[in-house]
Amino acid sequence: MKNLSHLKPVKKYDYIIAGAGAAGLSLLWHILEHEELKKKNILLADRTIQWKREKTWCFWDKSLIPEKKWIEKSWESIEVRDGKQAFVFSGGQRYHCISSRRFRENIFERAHGAETVSILEADVEGFENLGNNAMIKTDKGDFSASHIFQSVHIKPESSRKGSKVFQHFRGFFVESRKEVFNPGMMTLMDFDTDSGTDRCAAFFYVLPFSENRALCEYTLFSDELSPAETYDKALQRYLNSRFGLSEKDFKVDEIEQGVIPMDDTPLAGKLNNRTLSIGTVGGATKPTTGYTFTRIQQHSRNIVKALAENRLPEPYPRSKYRFRLYDHLLIQILKNEPMAGPGIFKQLFRKNKIKDVLLFLDEKSSLADEAKIFASLPWLPFLMALGKSGFGWRVP
Ligand SMILES: Cc1cc2nc3c(=O)[nH]c(=O)nc-3n(C[C@H](O)[C@H](O)[C@H](O)COP(=O)(O)OP(=O)(O)OC[C@H]3O[C@@H](n4cnc5c(N)ncnc54)[C@H](O)[C@@H]3O)c2cc1C
């Protein structure tokens, strides 16, 4: 990708977007789609326009995705496995994937073509309140705007001190010499018998892009991160036991890895009157699943609507109490009774329709749906977690 760092000689902007990741670029795209807002002067700032490591962003509700043509691959069938036994869901809900490379290149190209957008490669060091304006401080100078949207910084006093459980993962983009993958079906979770350790729950995740190319990831829920070789050994073993691939049968093109804190402490949605937090630091990540991408799209739409109506945009809304309670209980279970995790996930998919589970994860289910789902799960870990949460009083 071309380096697009070119700064136009305007120091005061209408909007500054600090952070050019999923949230910053999505918001920029939504603004540039709006007939009036696209005329505003915008500064997009990030410490690096070229990411060292790209990501895949997956989701099931594509209605909110800005451009459907960015979707790299959709799977009609989704499976959840327990070693050899598989629960397959076909013909209903599809699972979609966008590569961050394609997404970022498309939006940067659009930004490059827009007269109104300036792009700055700089380290953002802080934010200041200027009353009806706000300022960012960077290592390349200070810039002010009527509105700042930032996805780079968590306000120190709201930084999370809650749970210390992480969803951490590392995956191989595998190019195999043999045609072993089924490109019609993705594996959401495989609790392969050897996937876990004696201390925590773990699973494999497989996105097959063709018969011989797939992303295969190893995810753990635990309070400690693992050295790279732990994930790599588990991935090699899995590729061998499930797909019959020995080390000489495949090469690893790229690596994806990440750490998502499973923390439900609320984050400050605003740093000041004119500086709104967006994306993960704005609280858009669902703490139990890590899914964020469609939430970012919803928030971007809400922000654009508010700006167009001359209102102050709102932070990402907090979930309803009952969804916060469910997330809190699951986090407590994964923290205190980690080995109960796989049983809960397996029952969730074994006893319910995937459409209902995904609606539940999207927080769009009804109370009756939720009662059905909870009736299908092992109740003891939830009861114990409920006790530990002061019967709901300690839910943040
Ligand atoms: C590997 C991985 C895979 C994921 N997969 C999914 C998925 O499949 N589906 C899903 O819904 N969610 C997924 N997530 C969660 C979430 O969607 C992503 O983390 C998403 O990128 C969050 O968007 P963001 O804009 O908040 O942060 P980012 O995309 O990380 O963007 C933040 C930007 O800020 C910049 N930055 C940071 N600090 C500074 C600074 N001080 N100065 C200047 N710039 C700075 C960074 O360079 C970066 O470009 C995944 C997360 C990871 C880590």
The ligand as a MOL file (V3000), in Angstrom:
LIG
                    3D

  0  0  0     0  0            999 V3000
M  V30 BEGIN CTAB
M  V30 COUNTS 53 58 0 0 0
M  V30 BEGIN ATOM
M  V30 1 C -6.3280 -10.4850 16.1600 0
M  V30 2 C -7.7250 -9.9940 16.4550 0
M  V30 3 C -8.8020 -10.5330 15.7620 0
M  V30 4 C -10.0940 -10.0620 16.0060 0
M  V30 5 N -11.1390 -10.6340 15.3330 0
M  V30 6 C -12.3730 -10.1520 15.5240 0
M  V30 7 C -13.4610 -10.7040 14.7890 0
M  V30 8 O -13.3020 -11.6700 14.0540 0
M  V30 9 N -14.6810 -10.1420 14.9450 0
M  V30 10 C -14.8890 -9.0750 15.7800 0
M  V30 11 O -16.0340 -8.5850 15.8630 0
M  V30 12 N -13.8860 -8.5840 16.5280 0
M  V30 13 C -12.6360 -9.0820 16.4140 0
M  V30 14 N -11.6110 -8.5610 17.1560 0
M  V30 15 C -11.8900 -7.5020 18.1450 0
M  V30 16 C -11.9720 -6.0980 17.4980 0
M  V30 17 O -12.9100 -6.1030 16.4400 0
M  V30 18 C -10.6550 -5.6240 16.9160 0
M  V30 19 O -9.6620 -5.5730 17.9190 0
M  V30 20 C -10.7580 -4.2540 16.2700 0
M  V30 21 O -9.5750 -4.0470 15.5450 0
M  V30 22 C -10.9830 -3.1250 17.2850 0
M  V30 23 O -11.0350 -1.9140 16.5860 0
M  V30 24 P -10.4340 -0.5680 17.1970 0
M  V30 25 O -10.5050 0.4630 16.1230 0
M  V30 26 O -11.0610 -0.2970 18.4970 0
M  V30 27 O -8.9100 -0.8940 17.4870 0
M  V30 28 P -7.7670 -1.1360 16.4200 0
M  V30 29 O -8.3220 -1.7390 15.1790 0
M  V30 30 O -6.6940 -1.8720 17.1300 0
M  V30 31 O -7.2720 0.3270 16.0340 0
M  V30 32 C -6.5930 1.1590 16.9530 0
M  V30 33 C -5.6220 2.0090 16.1400 0
M  V30 34 O -5.0330 2.9740 17.0220 0
M  V30 35 C -3.6610 3.0970 16.7130 0
M  V30 36 N -2.9990 3.5940 17.9270 0
M  V30 37 C -2.9650 3.0150 19.1410 0
M  V30 38 N -2.3390 3.8140 20.0250 0
M  V30 39 C -1.9600 4.9400 19.3360 0
M  V30 40 C -1.3090 6.1480 19.7020 0
M  V30 41 N -0.9020 6.3900 20.9720 0
M  V30 42 N -1.1130 7.0800 18.7530 0
M  V30 43 C -1.5180 6.8780 17.4710 0
M  V30 44 N -2.1660 5.7600 17.0760 0
M  V30 45 C -2.3850 4.8030 18.0040 0
M  V30 46 C -3.2130 1.7070 16.2780 0
M  V30 47 O -2.0700 1.8030 15.4500 0
M  V30 48 C -4.4630 1.2180 15.5290 0
M  V30 49 O -4.3820 1.4810 14.1480 0
M  V30 50 C -10.3160 -9.0400 16.9660 0
M  V30 51 C -9.2320 -8.5440 17.6940 0
M  V30 52 C -7.9580 -9.0160 17.4510 0
M  V30 53 C -6.8180 -8.4710 18.2790 0
M  V30 END ATOM
M  V30 BEGIN BOND
M  V30 1 1 1 2
M  V30 2 1 2 3
M  V30 3 2 2 52
M  V30 4 2 3 4
M  V30 5 1 4 5
M  V30 6 1 4 50
M  V30 7 2 5 6
M  V30 8 1 6 7
M  V30 9 1 6 13
M  V30 10 2 7 8
M  V30 11 1 7 9
M  V30 12 1 9 10
M  V30 13 2 10 11
M  V30 14 1 10 12
M  V30 15 2 12 13
M  V30 16 1 13 14
M  V30 17 1 14 15
M  V30 18 1 14 50
M  V30 19 1 15 16
M  V30 20 1 16 17
M  V30 21 1 16 18
M  V30 22 1 18 19
M  V30 23 1 18 20
M  V30 24 1 20 21
M  V30 25 1 20 22
M  V30 26 1 22 23
M  V30 27 1 23 24
M  V30 28 2 24 25
M  V30 29 1 24 26
M  V30 30 1 24 27
M  V30 31 1 27 28
M  V30 32 2 28 29
M  V30 33 1 28 30
M  V30 34 1 28 31
M  V30 35 1 31 32
M  V30 36 1 32 33
M  V30 37 1 33 34
M  V30 38 1 33 48
M  V30 39 1 34 35
M  V30 40 1 35 36
M  V30 41 1 35 46
M  V30 42 1 36 37
M  V30 43 1 36 45
M  V30 44 2 37 38
M  V30 45 1 38 39
M  V30 46 1 39 40
M  V30 47 2 39 45
M  V30 48 1 40 41
M  V30 49 2 40 42
M  V30 50 1 42 43
M  V30 51 2 43 44
M  V30 52 1 44 45
M  V30 53 1 46 47
M  V30 54 1 46 48
M  V30 55 1 48 49
M  V30 56 2 50 51
M  V30 57 1 51 52
M  V30 58 1 52 53
M  V30 END BOND
M  V30 END CTAB
M  END
